[in-house]
Amino acid sequence: DFWMRLAVGKKLRKFRERAGLSQQEIADRLRLSKVAYGNLERGTSLISLEHLVRLPAILGVRITFL
């Protein structure tokens, strides 16, 4: 669902910025291209379960916040 992807993407951006990380830094840690990670933040791509599980540790948040 587009609206769900958009909501998750907005949260990803908010927590990434709070953590002081760039899109490239997050992408590198997830082993994604910067473009692929940017698509997650814009809600144009669906996040995989693997990446969803890894992101909280990278961003310093609980998975329930995503």
All heavy atoms as a GROMACS GRO file, in nm:
protein
  536
    1ASP      N    1   0.084  -0.119   0.000
    1ASP     CA    2   0.000   0.000   0.000
    1ASP      C    3   0.088   0.125   0.000
    1ASP      O    4   0.178   0.140   0.082
    1ASP     CB    5  -0.093  -0.005   0.120
    1ASP     CG    6  -0.180   0.116   0.135
    1ASP    OD1    7  -0.253   0.148   0.042
    1ASP    OD2    8  -0.173   0.178   0.242
    2PHE      N    9   0.061   0.215  -0.091
    2PHE     CA   10   0.142   0.336  -0.107
    2PHE      C   11   0.149   0.419   0.020
    2PHE      O   12   0.255   0.467   0.059
    2PHE     CB   13   0.087   0.422  -0.222
    2PHE     CG   14   0.154   0.556  -0.231
    2PHE    CD1   15   0.282   0.566  -0.281
    2PHE    CD2   16   0.090   0.670  -0.186
    2PHE    CE1   17   0.345   0.690  -0.287
    2PHE    CE2   18   0.152   0.794  -0.193
    2PHE     CZ   19   0.279   0.804  -0.244
    3TRP      N   20   0.036   0.438   0.087
    3TRP     CA   21   0.035   0.526   0.206
    3TRP      C   22   0.117   0.466   0.320
    3TRP      O   23   0.181   0.540   0.394
    3TRP     CB   24  -0.108   0.555   0.249
    3TRP     CG   25  -0.180   0.632   0.142
    3TRP    CD1   26  -0.282   0.588   0.063
    3TRP    CD2   27  -0.152   0.766   0.099
    3TRP    NE1   28  -0.320   0.685  -0.026
    3TRP    CE2   29  -0.242   0.797  -0.006
    3TRP    CE3   30  -0.061   0.863   0.138
    3TRP    CZ2   31  -0.243   0.919  -0.071
    3TRP    CZ3   32  -0.061   0.985   0.074
    3TRP    CH2   33  -0.151   1.012  -0.031
    4MET      N   34   0.117   0.335   0.332
    4MET     CA   35   0.198   0.270   0.434
    4MET      C   36   0.347   0.287   0.403
    4MET      O   37   0.426   0.319   0.491
    4MET     CB   38   0.166   0.122   0.447
    4MET     CG   39   0.247   0.053   0.557
    4MET     SD   40   0.226  -0.125   0.563
    4MET     CE   41   0.056  -0.137   0.608
    5ARG      N   42   0.383   0.267   0.275
    5ARG     CA   43   0.523   0.286   0.235
    5ARG      C   44   0.567   0.429   0.260
    5ARG      O   45   0.678   0.454   0.307
    5ARG     CB   46   0.542   0.249   0.088
    5ARG     CG   47   0.531   0.101   0.060
    5ARG     CD   48   0.578   0.065  -0.080
    5ARG     NE   49   0.534   0.153  -0.185
    5ARG     CZ   50   0.432   0.130  -0.268
    5ARG    NH1   51   0.364   0.019  -0.258
    5ARG    NH2   52   0.401   0.216  -0.362
    6LEU      N   53   0.479   0.524   0.229
    6LEU     CA   54   0.510   0.665   0.250
    6LEU      C   55   0.529   0.696   0.398
    6LEU      O   56   0.623   0.766   0.436
    6LEU     CB   57   0.400   0.753   0.190
    6LEU     CG   58   0.427   0.901   0.183
    6LEU    CD1   59   0.550   0.930   0.098
    6LEU    CD2   60   0.306   0.974   0.127
    7ALA      N   61   0.444   0.641   0.483
    7ALA     CA   62   0.455   0.664   0.628
    7ALA      C   63   0.585   0.605   0.683
    7ALA      O   64   0.654   0.670   0.762
    7ALA     CB   65   0.335   0.604   0.700
    8VAL      N   66   0.620   0.485   0.640
    8VAL     CA   67   0.744   0.423   0.684
    8VAL      C   68   0.863   0.505   0.634
    8VAL      O   69   0.958   0.530   0.707
    8VAL     CB   70   0.754   0.276   0.637
    8VAL    CG1   71   0.894   0.220   0.660
    8VAL    CG2   72   0.651   0.191   0.708
    9GLY      N   73   0.856   0.549   0.510
    9GLY     CA   74   0.964   0.630   0.454
    9GLY      C   75   0.987   0.759   0.530
    9GLY      O   76   1.101   0.798   0.556
   10LYS      N   77   0.880   0.826   0.571
   10LYS     CA   78   0.893   0.949   0.649
   10LYS      C   79   0.959   0.921   0.783
   10LYS      O   80   1.042   0.999   0.830
   10LYS     CB   81   0.756   1.014   0.669
   10LYS     CG   82   0.704   1.082   0.545
   10LYS     CD   83   0.570   1.150   0.572
   10LYS     CE   84   0.521   1.222   0.448
   10LYS     NZ   85   0.400   1.298   0.474
   11LYS      N   86   0.924   0.809   0.844
   11LYS     CA   87   0.985   0.773   0.972
   11LYS      C   88   1.132   0.742   0.953
   11LYS      O   89   1.215   0.781   1.036
   11LYS     CB   90   0.913   0.654   1.034
   11LYS     CG   91   0.776   0.688   1.088
   11LYS     CD   92   0.710   0.566   1.148
   11LYS     CE   93   0.571   0.599   1.195
   11LYS     NZ   94   0.507   0.483   1.258
   12LEU      N   95   1.165   0.669   0.845
   12LEU     CA   96   1.305   0.638   0.818
   12LEU      C   97   1.387   0.766   0.807
   12LEU      O   98   1.496   0.777   0.865
   12LEU     CB   99   1.319   0.557   0.690
   12LEU     CG  100   1.271   0.413   0.694
   12LEU    CD1  101   1.283   0.350   0.556
   12LEU    CD2  102   1.348   0.333   0.797
   13ARG      N  103   1.335   0.863   0.733
   13ARG     CA  104   1.407   0.988   0.715
   13ARG      C  105   1.424   1.062   0.847
   13ARG      O  106   1.532   1.110   0.880
   13ARG     CB  107   1.335   1.077   0.614
   13ARG     CG  108   1.408   1.206   0.590
   13ARG     CD  109   1.342   1.291   0.487
   13ARG     NE  110   1.418   1.414   0.470
   13ARG     CZ  111   1.386   1.507   0.386
   13ARG    NH1  112   1.281   1.494   0.307
   13ARG    NH2  113   1.459   1.615   0.377
   14LYS      N  114   1.315   1.069   0.925
   14LYS     CA  115   1.320   1.139   1.054
   14LYS      C  116   1.425   1.077   1.145
   14LYS      O  117   1.509   1.149   1.202
   14LYS     CB  118   1.183   1.135   1.120
   14LYS     CG  119   1.179   1.200   1.257
   14LYS     CD  120   1.040   1.202   1.316
   14LYS     CE  121   1.005   1.066   1.371
   14LYS     NZ  122   0.880   1.064   1.446
   15PHE      N  123   1.424   0.945   1.159
   15PHE     CA  124   1.519   0.879   1.249
   15PHE      C  125   1.661   0.883   1.193
   15PHE      O  126   1.757   0.893   1.270
   15PHE     CB  127   1.475   0.736   1.278
   15PHE     CG  128   1.353   0.730   1.366
   15PHE    CD1  129   1.240   0.662   1.325
   15PHE    CD2  130   1.352   0.791   1.490
   15PHE    CE1  131   1.127   0.656   1.406
   15PHE    CE2  132   1.240   0.786   1.572
   15PHE     CZ  133   1.127   0.718   1.529
   16ARG      N  134   1.676   0.877   1.062
   16ARG     CA  135   1.810   0.888   1.001
   16ARG      C  136   1.869   1.025   1.030
   16ARG      O  137   1.986   1.037   1.071
   16ARG     CB  138   1.803   0.865   0.850
   16ARG     CG  139   1.938   0.887   0.781
   16ARG     CD  140   1.928   0.871   0.632
   16ARG     NE  141   1.834   0.958   0.567
   16ARG     CZ  142   1.858   1.088   0.538
   16ARG    NH1  143   1.972   1.145   0.572
   16ARG    NH2  144   1.766   1.160   0.475
   17GLU      N  145   1.788   1.130   1.012
   17GLU     CA  146   1.836   1.265   1.037
   17GLU      C  147   1.868   1.286   1.185
   17GLU      O  148   1.967   1.350   1.220
   17GLU     CB  149   1.735   1.367   0.988
   17GLU     CG  150   1.729   1.372   0.835
   17GLU     CD  151   1.622   1.464   0.780
   17GLU    OE1  152   1.531   1.506   0.856
   17GLU    OE2  153   1.628   1.494   0.659
   18ARG      N  154   1.785   1.231   1.273
   18ARG     CA  155   1.812   1.240   1.417
   18ARG      C  156   1.943   1.172   1.454
   18ARG      O  157   2.013   1.216   1.544
   18ARG     CB  158   1.700   1.174   1.497
   18ARG     CG  159   1.591   1.265   1.533
   18ARG     CD  160   1.504   1.203   1.640
   18ARG     NE  161   1.376   1.270   1.638
   18ARG     CZ  162   1.265   1.222   1.689
   18ARG    NH1  163   1.266   1.104   1.748
   18ARG    NH2  164   1.154   1.289   1.683
   19ALA      N  165   1.973   1.062   1.384
   19ALA     CA  166   2.097   0.988   1.411
   19ALA      C  167   2.217   1.055   1.348
   19ALA      O  168   2.331   1.014   1.372
   19ALA     CB  169   2.083   0.845   1.359
   20GLY      N  170   2.193   1.159   1.266
   20GLY     CA  171   2.303   1.230   1.202
   20GLY      C  172   2.370   1.151   1.092
   20GLY      O  173   2.489   1.169   1.067
   21LEU      N  174   2.294   1.065   1.026
   21LEU     CA  175   2.349   0.981   0.921
   21LEU      C  176   2.298   1.024   0.784
   21LEU      O  177   2.186   1.075   0.772
   21LEU     CB  178   2.310   0.835   0.944
   21LEU     CG  179   2.362   0.772   1.074
   21LEU    CD1  180   2.294   0.639   1.100
   21LEU    CD2  181   2.512   0.755   1.067
   22SER      N  182   2.379   1.004   0.684
   22SER     CA  183   2.338   1.034   0.547
   22SER      C  184   2.269   0.911   0.487
   22SER      O  185   2.280   0.799   0.539
   22SER     CB  186   2.460   1.068   0.461
   22SER     OG  187   2.542   0.954   0.442
   23GLN      N  188   2.200   0.933   0.377
   23GLN     CA  189   2.140   0.821   0.305
   23GLN      C  190   2.248   0.721   0.263
   23GLN      O  191   2.227   0.601   0.270
   23GLN     CB  192   2.063   0.869   0.182
   23GLN     CG  193   1.931   0.932   0.214
   23GLN     CD  194   1.851   0.963   0.088
   23GLN    OE1  195   1.903   0.969  -0.023
   23GLN    NE2  196   1.722   0.985   0.106
   24GLN      N  197   2.363   0.772   0.221
   24GLN     CA  198   2.471   0.684   0.177
   24GLN      C  199   2.522   0.597   0.291
   24GLN      O  200   2.548   0.478   0.273
   24GLN     CB  201   2.587   0.765   0.119
   24GLN     CG  202   2.697   0.679   0.058
   24GLN     CD  203   2.648   0.601  -0.063
   24GLN    OE1  204   2.607   0.659  -0.161
   24GLN    NE2  205   2.652   0.468  -0.056
   25GLU      N  206   2.534   0.654   0.411
   25GLU     CA  207   2.581   0.576   0.526
   25GLU      C  208   2.484   0.463   0.560
   25GLU      O  209   2.526   0.350   0.587
   25GLU     CB  210   2.600   0.667   0.648
   25GLU     CG  211   2.719   0.761   0.633
   25GLU     CD  212   2.725   0.866   0.741
   25GLU    OE1  213   2.621   0.932   0.768
   25GLU    OE2  214   2.835   0.883   0.798
   26ILE      N  215   2.354   0.494   0.559
   26ILE     CA  216   2.254   0.390   0.586
   26ILE      C  217   2.258   0.285   0.475
   26ILE      O  218   2.257   0.165   0.502
   26ILE     CB  219   2.112   0.450   0.596
   26ILE    CG1  220   2.104   0.550   0.710
   26ILE    CG2  221   2.008   0.339   0.612
   26ILE    CD1  222   2.105   0.492   0.847
   27ALA      N  223   2.262   0.331   0.351
   27ALA     CA  224   2.266   0.238   0.238
   27ALA      C  225   2.386   0.144   0.248
   27ALA      O  226   2.372   0.023   0.226
   27ALA     CB  227   2.270   0.316   0.106
   28ASP      N  228   2.502   0.198   0.283
   28ASP     CA  229   2.622   0.115   0.297
   28ASP      C  230   2.603   0.008   0.404
   28ASP      O  231   2.640  -0.108   0.384
   28ASP     CB  232   2.744   0.201   0.331
   28ASP     CG  233   2.790   0.288   0.216
   28ASP    OD1  234   2.748   0.264   0.100
   28ASP    OD2  235   2.869   0.382   0.241
   29ARG      N  236   2.545   0.046   0.516
   29ARG     CA  237   2.525  -0.049   0.626
   29ARG      C  238   2.423  -0.157   0.590
   29ARG      O  239   2.431  -0.268   0.640
   29ARG     CB  240   2.483   0.024   0.753
   29ARG     CG  241   2.593   0.111   0.809
   29ARG     CD  242   2.550   0.177   0.936
   29ARG     NE  243   2.647   0.276   0.977
   29ARG     CZ  244   2.644   0.338   1.094
   29ARG    NH1  245   2.548   0.311   1.181
   29ARG    NH2  246   2.735   0.428   1.123
   30LEU      N  247   2.329  -0.122   0.504
   30LEU     CA  248   2.229  -0.219   0.460
   30LEU      C  249   2.272  -0.294   0.334
   30LEU      O  250   2.200  -0.382   0.287
   30LEU     CB  251   2.095  -0.149   0.432
   30LEU     CG  252   2.023  -0.091   0.553
   30LEU    CD1  253   1.900  -0.013   0.508
   30LEU    CD2  254   1.985  -0.200   0.651
   31ARG      N  255   2.386  -0.256   0.279
   31ARG     CA  256   2.436  -0.312   0.153
   31ARG      C  257   2.338  -0.286   0.039
   31ARG      O  258   2.304  -0.375  -0.040
   31ARG     CB  259   2.466  -0.460   0.168
   31ARG     CG  260   2.579  -0.488   0.265
   31ARG     CD  261   2.614  -0.634   0.270
   31ARG     NE  262   2.706  -0.660   0.379
   31ARG     CZ  263   2.670  -0.715   0.495
   31ARG    NH1  264   2.546  -0.752   0.516
   31ARG    NH2  265   2.759  -0.735   0.588
   32LEU      N  266   2.291  -0.162   0.033
   32LEU     CA  267   2.203  -0.114  -0.074
   32LEU      C  268   2.272   0.001  -0.145
   32LEU      O  269   2.363   0.063  -0.090
   32LEU     CB  270   2.071  -0.060  -0.016
   32LEU     CG  271   1.974  -0.154   0.050
   32LEU    CD1  272   1.862  -0.076   0.117
   32LEU    CD2  273   1.916  -0.248  -0.054
   33SER      N  274   2.224   0.034  -0.263
   33SER     CA  275   2.272   0.156  -0.328
   33SER      C  276   2.202   0.274  -0.261
   33SER      O  277   2.097   0.258  -0.197
   33SER     CB  278   2.240   0.154  -0.477
   33SER     OG  279   2.100   0.166  -0.497
   34LYS      N  280   2.261   0.392  -0.276
   34LYS     CA  281   2.198   0.512  -0.221
   34LYS      C  282   2.061   0.534  -0.285
   34LYS      O  283   1.966   0.576  -0.219
   34LYS     CB  284   2.288   0.634  -0.246
   34LYS     CG  285   2.231   0.762  -0.189
   34LYS     CD  286   2.321   0.880  -0.218
   34LYS     CE  287   2.254   1.008  -0.175
   34LYS     NZ  288   2.327   1.126  -0.215
   35VAL      N  289   2.050   0.507  -0.414
   35VAL     CA  290   1.923   0.522  -0.485
   35VAL      C  291   1.817   0.428  -0.427
   35VAL      O  292   1.703   0.469  -0.403
   35VAL     CB  293   1.941   0.496  -0.636
   35VAL    CG1  294   1.807   0.489  -0.707
   35VAL    CG2  295   2.029   0.603  -0.698
   36ALA      N  296   1.855   0.303  -0.400
   36ALA     CA  297   1.760   0.206  -0.344
   36ALA      C  298   1.713   0.251  -0.206
   36ALA      O  299   1.593   0.243  -0.174
   36ALA     CB  300   1.823   0.068  -0.336
   37TYR      N  301   1.806   0.300  -0.123
   37TYR     CA  302   1.765   0.348   0.009
   37TYR      C  303   1.677   0.473  -0.003
   37TYR      O  304   1.577   0.485   0.066
   37TYR     CB  305   1.885   0.377   0.102
   37TYR     CG  306   1.835   0.426   0.234
   37TYR    CD1  307   1.781   0.336   0.326
   37TYR    CD2  308   1.833   0.561   0.266
   37TYR    CE1  309   1.728   0.381   0.446
   37TYR    CE2  310   1.779   0.607   0.384
   37TYR     CZ  311   1.728   0.516   0.474
   37TYR     OH  312   1.673   0.560   0.591
   38GLY      N  313   1.712   0.562  -0.093
   38GLY     CA  314   1.631   0.682  -0.115
   38GLY      C  315   1.489   0.646  -0.157
   38GLY      O  316   1.393   0.712  -0.116
   39ASN      N  317   1.475   0.540  -0.236
   39ASN     CA  318   1.342   0.493  -0.276
   39ASN      C  319   1.261   0.447  -0.155
   39ASN      O  320   1.140   0.466  -0.152
   39ASN     CB  321   1.352   0.381  -0.379
   39ASN     CG  322   1.395   0.431  -0.515
   39ASN    OD1  323   1.382   0.548  -0.547
   39ASN    ND2  324   1.447   0.340  -0.596
   40LEU      N  325   1.327   0.389  -0.056
   40LEU     CA  326   1.257   0.349   0.066
   40LEU      C  327   1.204   0.471   0.140
   40LEU      O  328   1.091   0.473   0.186
   40LEU     CB  329   1.350   0.269   0.158
   40LEU     CG  330   1.396   0.134   0.108
   40LEU    CD1  331   1.495   0.072   0.208
   40LEU    CD2  332   1.280   0.041   0.085
   41GLU      N  333   1.288   0.574   0.151
   41GLU     CA  334   1.246   0.697   0.220
   41GLU      C  335   1.134   0.768   0.145
   41GLU      O  336   1.049   0.831   0.208
   41GLU     CB  337   1.364   0.792   0.240
   41GLU     CG  338   1.455   0.752   0.352
   41GLU     CD  339   1.551   0.862   0.394
   41GLU    OE1  340   1.545   0.975   0.340
   41GLU    OE2  341   1.634   0.835   0.482
   42ARG      N  342   1.134   0.761   0.014
   42ARG     CA  343   1.030   0.827  -0.065
   42ARG      C  344   0.902   0.743  -0.076
   42ARG      O  345   0.801   0.790  -0.128
   42ARG     CB  346   1.082   0.859  -0.206
   42ARG     CG  347   1.177   0.978  -0.208
   42ARG     CD  348   1.213   1.017  -0.349
   42ARG     NE  349   1.289   0.914  -0.419
   42ARG     CZ  350   1.417   0.888  -0.401
   42ARG    NH1  351   1.486   0.958  -0.314
   42ARG    NH2  352   1.476   0.793  -0.469
   43GLY      N  353   0.909   0.620  -0.032
   43GLY     CA  354   0.792   0.534  -0.037
   43GLY      C  355   0.767   0.473  -0.173
   43GLY      O  356   0.658   0.422  -0.199
   44THR      N  357   0.867   0.477  -0.261
   44THR     CA  358   0.848   0.419  -0.394
   44THR      C  359   0.889   0.272  -0.399
   44THR      O  360   0.863   0.205  -0.498
   44THR     CB  361   0.925   0.499  -0.501
   44THR    OG1  362   1.063   0.503  -0.465
   44THR    CG2  363   0.871   0.640  -0.514
   45SER      N  364   0.954   0.224  -0.293
   45SER     CA  365   0.992   0.083  -0.283
   45SER      C  366   0.945   0.027  -0.149
   45SER      O  367   0.937   0.100  -0.050
   45SER     CB  368   1.144   0.065  -0.292
   45SER     OG  369   1.191   0.097  -0.419
   46LEU      N  370   0.919  -0.100  -0.148
   46LEU     CA  371   0.878  -0.170  -0.028
   46LEU      C  372   1.001  -0.218   0.046
   46LEU      O  373   1.092  -0.274  -0.016
   46LEU     CB  374   0.790  -0.289  -0.067
   46LEU     CG  375   0.697  -0.347   0.034
   46LEU    CD1  376   0.594  -0.242   0.077
   46LEU    CD2  377   0.626  -0.467  -0.024
   47ILE      N  378   1.007  -0.198   0.176
   47ILE     CA  379   1.122  -0.242   0.254
   47ILE      C  380   1.114  -0.392   0.279
   47ILE      O  381   1.007  -0.446   0.307
   47ILE     CB  382   1.132  -0.162   0.386
   47ILE    CG1  383   1.265  -0.189   0.455
   47ILE    CG2  384   1.015  -0.192   0.477
   47ILE    CD1  385   1.296  -0.092   0.565
   48SER      N  386   1.227  -0.459   0.268
   48SER     CA  387   1.231  -0.603   0.292
   48SER      C  388   1.234  -0.630   0.442
   48SER      O  389   1.275  -0.544   0.522
   48SER     CB  390   1.354  -0.667   0.226
   48SER     OG  391   1.471  -0.629   0.297
   49LEU      N  392   1.194  -0.748   0.480
   49LEU     CA  393   1.197  -0.786   0.621
   49LEU      C  394   1.339  -0.783   0.674
   49LEU      O  395   1.363  -0.739   0.786
   49LEU     CB  396   1.135  -0.925   0.638
   49LEU     CG  397   1.126  -0.977   0.780
   49LEU    CD1  398   1.044  -0.882   0.867
   49LEU    CD2  399   1.065  -1.115   0.781
   50GLU      N  400   1.434  -0.828   0.594
   50GLU     CA  401   1.576  -0.827   0.636
   50GLU      C  402   1.620  -0.686   0.673
   50GLU      O  403   1.683  -0.665   0.776
   50GLU     CB  404   1.664  -0.881   0.523
   50GLU     CG  405   1.812  -0.869   0.552
   50GLU     CD  406   1.900  -0.896   0.431
   50GLU    OE1  407   1.849  -0.936   0.326
   50GLU    OE2  408   2.021  -0.874   0.444
   51HIS      N  409   1.588  -0.590   0.588
   51HIS     CA  410   1.629  -0.452   0.615
   51HIS      C  411   1.550  -0.391   0.730
   51HIS      O  412   1.605  -0.316   0.810
   51HIS     CB  413   1.616  -0.366   0.489
   51HIS     CG  414   1.711  -0.409   0.383
   51HIS    ND1  415   1.671  -0.434   0.255
   51HIS    CD2  416   1.843  -0.434   0.385
   51HIS    CE1  417   1.774  -0.473   0.182
   51HIS    NE2  418   1.881  -0.474   0.260
   52LEU      N  419   1.424  -0.424   0.740
   52LEU     CA  420   1.341  -0.374   0.849
   52LEU      C  421   1.394  -0.419   0.984
   52LEU      O  422   1.393  -0.343   1.080
   52LEU     CB  423   1.196  -0.421   0.830
   52LEU     CG  424   1.095  -0.368   0.931
   52LEU    CD1  425   1.085  -0.216   0.923
   52LEU    CD2  426   0.959  -0.430   0.906
   53VAL      N  427   1.444  -0.541   0.989
   53VAL     CA  428   1.498  -0.595   1.114
   53VAL      C  429   1.633  -0.530   1.149
   53VAL      O  430   1.664  -0.509   1.266
   53VAL     CB  431   1.512  -0.749   1.104
   53VAL    CG1  432   1.592  -0.806   1.220
   53VAL    CG2  433   1.375  -0.812   1.098
   54ARG      N  434   1.711  -0.494   1.050
   54ARG     CA  435   1.844  -0.437   1.073
   54ARG      C  436   1.843  -0.287   1.102
   54ARG      O  437   1.931  -0.235   1.169
   54ARG     CB  438   1.934  -0.467   0.953
   54ARG     CG  439   1.964  -0.615   0.941
   54ARG     CD  440   2.041  -0.652   0.819
   54ARG     NE  441   2.167  -0.580   0.811
   54ARG     CZ  442   2.232  -0.560   0.698
   54ARG    NH1  443   2.183  -0.605   0.585
   54ARG    NH2  444   2.345  -0.495   0.697
   55LEU      N  445   1.743  -0.217   1.051
   55LEU     CA  446   1.740  -0.071   1.063
   55LEU      C  447   1.735  -0.016   1.206
   55LEU      O  448   1.803   0.082   1.236
   55LEU     CB  449   1.624  -0.012   0.983
   55LEU     CG  450   1.661   0.019   0.839
   55LEU    CD1  451   1.535   0.045   0.758
   55LEU    CD2  452   1.754   0.138   0.832
   56PRO      N  453   1.658  -0.074   1.296
   56PRO     CA  454   1.654  -0.017   1.432
   56PRO      C  455   1.791  -0.007   1.499
   56PRO      O  456   1.821   0.094   1.563
   56PRO     CB  457   1.561  -0.112   1.508
   56PRO     CG  458   1.472  -0.166   1.402
   56PRO     CD  459   1.560  -0.181   1.282
   57ALA      N  460   1.874  -0.108   1.482
   57ALA     CA  461   2.008  -0.103   1.541
   57ALA      C  462   2.092   0.007   1.478
   57ALA      O  463   2.169   0.075   1.546
   57ALA     CB  464   2.077  -0.238   1.526
   58ILE      N  465   2.077   0.027   1.349
   58ILE     CA  466   2.152   0.132   1.279
   58ILE      C  467   2.105   0.270   1.322
   58ILE      O  468   2.185   0.361   1.343
   58ILE     CB  469   2.138   0.114   1.126
   58ILE    CG1  470   2.203  -0.017   1.082
   58ILE    CG2  471   2.196   0.232   1.051
   58ILE    CD1  472   2.170  -0.057   0.939
   59LEU      N  473   1.973   0.285   1.336
   59LEU     CA  474   1.914   0.416   1.367
   59LEU      C  475   1.905   0.444   1.518
   59LEU      O  476   1.874   0.555   1.557
   59LEU     CB  477   1.775   0.426   1.304
   59LEU     CG  478   1.770   0.420   1.152
   59LEU    CD1  479   1.626   0.411   1.104
   59LEU    CD2  480   1.841   0.539   1.091
   60GLY      N  481   1.926   0.341   1.599
   60GLY     CA  482   1.918   0.359   1.743
   60GLY      C  483   1.775   0.372   1.794
   60GLY      O  484   1.750   0.449   1.887
   61VAL      N  485   1.682   0.300   1.732
   61VAL     CA  486   1.541   0.303   1.773
   61VAL      C  487   1.489   0.160   1.788
   61VAL      O  488   1.553   0.066   1.744
   61VAL     CB  489   1.451   0.380   1.672
   61VAL    CG1  490   1.495   0.523   1.661
   61VAL    CG2  491   1.451   0.312   1.537
   62ARG      N  492   1.373   0.146   1.849
   62ARG     CA  493   1.307   0.016   1.857
   62ARG      C  494   1.232  -0.009   1.726
   62ARG      O  495   1.184   0.085   1.664
   62ARG     CB  496   1.207   0.013   1.972
   62ARG     CG  497   1.270   0.013   2.105
   62ARG     CD  498   1.166  -0.014   2.209
   62ARG     NE  499   1.202   0.056   2.331
   62ARG     CZ  500   1.116   0.090   2.423
   62ARG    NH1  501   0.989   0.066   2.409
   62ARG    NH2  502   1.159   0.150   2.532
   63ILE      N  503   1.219  -0.134   1.692
   63ILE     CA  504   1.150  -0.170   1.568
   63ILE      C  505   1.005  -0.122   1.570
   63ILE      O  506   0.948  -0.088   1.466
   63ILE     CB  507   1.158  -0.321   1.538
   63ILE    CG1  508   1.122  -0.346   1.392
   63ILE    CG2  509   1.071  -0.401   1.633
   63ILE    CD1  510   1.162  -0.482   1.342
   64THR      N  511   0.944  -0.109   1.688
   64THR     CA  512   0.805  -0.066   1.697
   64THR      C  513   0.789   0.078   1.653
   64THR      O  514   0.678   0.120   1.618
   64THR     CB  515   0.751  -0.082   1.840
   64THR    OG1  516   0.838  -0.014   1.931
   64THR    CG2  517   0.740  -0.228   1.878
   65PHE      N  518   0.897   0.158   1.653
   65PHE     CA  519   0.888   0.297   1.608
   65PHE      C  520   0.881   0.308   1.456
   65PHE      O  521   0.843   0.411   1.403
   65PHE     CB  522   1.004   0.380   1.661
   65PHE     CG  523   0.998   0.406   1.808
   65PHE    CD1  524   1.101   0.368   1.891
   65PHE    CD2  525   0.888   0.469   1.864
   65PHE    CE1  526   1.095   0.392   2.027
   65PHE    CE2  527   0.881   0.494   2.000
   65PHE     CZ  528   0.984   0.454   2.082
   66LEU      N  529   0.922   0.202   1.387
   66LEU     CA  530   0.918   0.205   1.241
   66LEU      C  531   0.783   0.156   1.196
   66LEU      O  532   0.726   0.196   1.105
   66LEU     CB  533   1.030   0.119   1.182
   66LEU     CG  534   1.171   0.163   1.214
   66LEU    CD1  535   1.271   0.063   1.157
   66LEU    CD2  536   1.201   0.301   1.160
   0.00000   0.00000   0.00000
